[in-house]
Every structure is written in structure tokens, then in C-alpha cells.
Amino acid sequence: MSNTQIARRLHIEESTVKTHVQSVLTKLGVRTRVQAALLASHAGLVNGSGPTDTPPTAS
């Protein structure tokens, strides 16, 4: 999703999205969303099926 799409879905400003995304990337020690996605995939945190409209359920 783009920053604009995320902002619209969460009803927040795009600048807020950018700030949070950058914070997550910094904490993960990566520079791009692709690197973050690969890190999550390698850690088994995502299944690779793509975005969904419903949040994941608790295990």
C-alpha cells in the first residue's frame, strides 16, 4: 500500500504514516519496505498471500 492509501484507511495524515514507516524501518535496521517485507518473511511473520481487508486472527 502507498502512504496515501494507508493514511486514508487509518484516517490520519500522510506525514504521520511516513513518520511511522520510517521509525519501523529504522528499528528493523533496513532502508526500504521491500527489505522489511523480506525480513518479516524470513522470520515467518507473513505468508506471502498479499494484503487483506481483514486483520490477522490471534493464534
Secondary structure, 3 states (H helix, E strand, C coil): CCHHHHHHHHCCCHHHHHHHHHHHHHHHCCCCHHHHHHHHHHCCCCCCCCCCCCCCCCC
